[in-house]
Amino acid sequence: MGLIILILLLLRLAIGHKYKVPRQPVGALPSWQVSAAVWVHRTFFVLLILQPLLGIALSWGRGDPVKLVGLMAVSAPFEISDAALDRLMQAHIVNASALLGLSLLHIGAIVFNRLVRGVSVLERMLR
């Protein structure tokens, strides 16, 4: 599943590079919110790329090949020690927790802007 997410995310980045996100109308959001949104979205991409890579390394550390929907299996190209496996598991859990926290922050910002400020940021996303 992680490999599929990684492929979809890389595809999303390629599409986003080709088709730029429409600019927000001037004054729609305060500048600090625009900066925070940019930071949150960039952090999402980093964490979403890192999570499947950590999962792949964990699979290899356990001695399991990485499978892509049962079509292809890739065995570990190198050995991973038990100590490194423990650190990878901790990193995977911390990264997942950061993704959850960032998701809650993101949803909170959407709700805040809609209910408190009366600005629908979803309309910009759904064009």
Contacts in CASP RR format, 6 or more apart in sequence:
PFRMAT RR
TARGET T0000
AUTHOR 0000-0000-0000
METHOD contacts of the structure
MODEL  1
MGLIILILLLLRLAIGHKYKVPRQPVGALPSWQVSAAVWVHRTFFVLLIL
QPLLGIALSWGRGDPVKLVGLMAVSAPFEISDAALDRLMQAHIVNASALL
GLSLLHIGAIVFNRLVRGVSVLERMLR
2 51 0 8 1.000
2 52 0 8 1.000
2 55 0 8 1.000
2 56 0 8 1.000
3 52 0 8 1.000
3 56 0 8 1.000
3 66 0 8 1.000
3 67 0 8 1.000
3 68 0 8 1.000
4 68 0 8 1.000
4 69 0 8 1.000
5 48 0 8 1.000
5 51 0 8 1.000
5 52 0 8 1.000
6 49 0 8 1.000
6 52 0 8 1.000
6 53 0 8 1.000
9 45 0 8 1.000
9 48 0 8 1.000
9 49 0 8 1.000
9 52 0 8 1.000
10 49 0 8 1.000
13 45 0 8 1.000
22 124 0 8 1.000
22 127 0 8 1.000
24 34 0 8 1.000
24 124 0 8 1.000
28 119 0 8 1.000
29 37 0 8 1.000
29 113 0 8 1.000
29 119 0 8 1.000
29 121 0 8 1.000
33 109 0 8 1.000
33 113 0 8 1.000
36 109 0 8 1.000
37 109 0 8 1.000
40 102 0 8 1.000
40 105 0 8 1.000
40 106 0 8 1.000
40 109 0 8 1.000
43 102 0 8 1.000
44 99 0 8 1.000
44 102 0 8 1.000
44 106 0 8 1.000
47 95 0 8 1.000
47 98 0 8 1.000
47 99 0 8 1.000
47 102 0 8 1.000
48 99 0 8 1.000
50 95 0 8 1.000
51 92 0 8 1.000
51 95 0 8 1.000
51 96 0 8 1.000
51 99 0 8 1.000
54 88 0 8 1.000
54 91 0 8 1.000
54 92 0 8 1.000
54 95 0 8 1.000
55 88 0 8 1.000
55 92 0 8 1.000
56 66 0 8 1.000
57 80 0 8 1.000
57 88 0 8 1.000
58 85 0 8 1.000
58 88 0 8 1.000
58 89 0 8 1.000
58 92 0 8 1.000
59 65 0 8 1.000
59 66 0 8 1.000
60 66 0 8 1.000
60 75 0 8 1.000
60 76 0 8 1.000
60 77 0 8 1.000
60 78 0 8 1.000
60 80 0 8 1.000
61 76 0 8 1.000
61 80 0 8 1.000
61 84 0 8 1.000
61 85 0 8 1.000
61 88 0 8 1.000
62 85 0 8 1.000
63 76 0 8 1.000
65 73 0 8 1.000
65 74 0 8 1.000
65 75 0 8 1.000
65 76 0 8 1.000
66 73 0 8 1.000
66 74 0 8 1.000
67 73 0 8 1.000
67 74 0 8 1.000
68 74 0 8 1.000
80 88 0 8 1.000
109 121 0 8 1.000
110 121 0 8 1.000
110 122 0 8 1.000
113 119 0 8 1.000
113 120 0 8 1.000
113 121 0 8 1.000
114 120 0 8 1.000
114 121 0 8 1.000
114 122 0 8 1.000
END
